Amino acid sequence: MRKTRPAIGALFFFGTALVLALYFTFAAVQGSFGLFNRVQVQAENAELMQRRDRLQVELSQLQNKTTRLSDDYLDLDLLDERARDVLGLTRPDDVIIR
């Protein structure tokens, strides 16, 4: 009667394949280019786009004020408002509420 030995080569092959499959699955989920990192990058991207939009609105408002205070176009109401705010000036007919 002949004794049969387990096929160590096949066991080694399937063991190595299993370890590699587990490693690549872990890397696909947790790695630097994995799914979790992708979700985090997308959330950061959305937040940065909202911040960019808010800054663009603020920039357009500042450009509008700059234009209104320029030499070519002088808005006297805005100039009066800024002078009162910066210098603390009032007119005699102003009512001050504290």
C-alpha positions as CSV (number, residue, x, y, z in Angstrom):
1,M,0.0,0.0,0.0
2,R,1.3,3.3,-1.0
3,K,1.1,6.4,1.3
4,T,0.0,9.6,-0.3
5,R,1.5,12.8,0.9
6,P,-0.5,16.1,0.9
7,A,0.3,18.3,-2.1
8,I,2.5,20.9,-0.4
9,G,3.0,22.8,-3.6
10,A,-0.8,23.3,-4.1
11,L,-1.2,24.2,-0.4
12,F,1.6,26.7,-0.7
13,F,0.1,28.2,-3.9
14,F,-3.4,28.6,-2.5
15,G,-2.0,30.0,0.8
16,T,0.0,32.6,-1.1
17,A,-2.9,33.4,-3.3
18,L,-5.1,33.9,-0.2
19,V,-2.6,36.1,1.5
20,L,-2.1,38.3,-1.6
21,A,-5.9,38.6,-2.1
22,L,-6.3,39.7,1.5
23,Y,-3.5,42.2,1.2
24,F,-4.8,43.7,-2.0
25,T,-8.4,43.9,-0.6
26,F,-7.0,45.7,2.5
27,A,-5.0,48.1,0.3
28,A,-8.1,48.8,-1.9
29,V,-10.1,49.7,1.2
30,Q,-7.7,51.3,3.6
31,G,-4.7,52.2,1.5
32,S,-3.6,55.7,0.4
33,F,-5.7,55.3,-2.8
34,G,-8.4,53.3,-1.1
35,L,-12.1,53.8,-0.8
36,F,-12.0,55.4,2.6
37,N,-9.4,57.9,1.5
38,R,-11.4,58.7,-1.6
39,V,-14.5,59.5,0.4
40,Q,-12.4,61.8,2.7
41,V,-10.8,63.6,-0.3
42,Q,-14.3,64.1,-1.9
43,A,-15.6,65.6,1.3
44,E,-12.6,67.9,1.6
45,N,-13.1,68.9,-2.1
46,A,-16.7,69.8,-1.5
47,E,-15.8,71.9,1.6
48,L,-13.0,73.7,-0.4
49,M,-15.4,74.4,-3.3
50,Q,-17.9,76.0,-0.8
51,R,-15.1,78.1,0.7
52,R,-14.0,79.1,-2.8
53,D,-17.6,80.2,-3.6
54,R,-17.8,82.3,-0.4
55,L,-14.5,83.9,-1.2
56,Q,-15.5,84.8,-4.7
57,V,-18.7,86.5,-3.4
58,E,-16.6,88.4,-0.9
59,L,-14.1,89.4,-3.6
60,S,-16.9,90.7,-5.9
61,Q,-18.3,92.7,-3.0
62,L,-14.8,94.2,-2.3
63,Q,-14.3,94.9,-6.0
64,N,-17.7,96.7,-6.1
65,K,-16.7,98.9,-3.1
66,T,-13.3,99.6,-4.6
67,T,-14.9,100.7,-7.8
68,R,-17.4,102.9,-5.9
69,L,-14.5,104.6,-4.1
70,S,-12.3,105.1,-7.1
71,D,-11.5,108.4,-8.8
72,D,-13.5,107.5,-11.9
73,Y,-16.7,106.7,-9.9
74,L,-17.1,108.3,-6.5
75,D,-20.1,107.2,-4.4
76,L,-20.6,110.0,-2.0
77,D,-22.9,108.0,0.3
78,L,-20.3,105.3,0.6
79,L,-17.5,107.8,1.2
80,D,-19.6,109.5,3.9
81,E,-20.4,106.2,5.6
82,R,-16.7,105.2,5.6
83,A,-15.6,108.6,6.9
84,R,-18.1,108.4,9.7
85,D,-17.0,104.9,10.6
86,V,-13.3,105.5,10.5
87,L,-13.1,109.0,11.9
88,G,-16.1,108.7,14.2
89,L,-17.8,111.8,12.8
90,T,-21.4,112.8,13.0
91,R,-23.6,115.5,11.6
92,P,-25.5,118.0,13.8
93,D,-28.8,116.5,12.7
94,D,-27.9,112.9,13.5
95,V,-29.6,111.0,16.3
96,I,-27.2,108.8,18.2
97,I,-28.6,105.8,20.0
98,R,-26.3,103.9,22.4
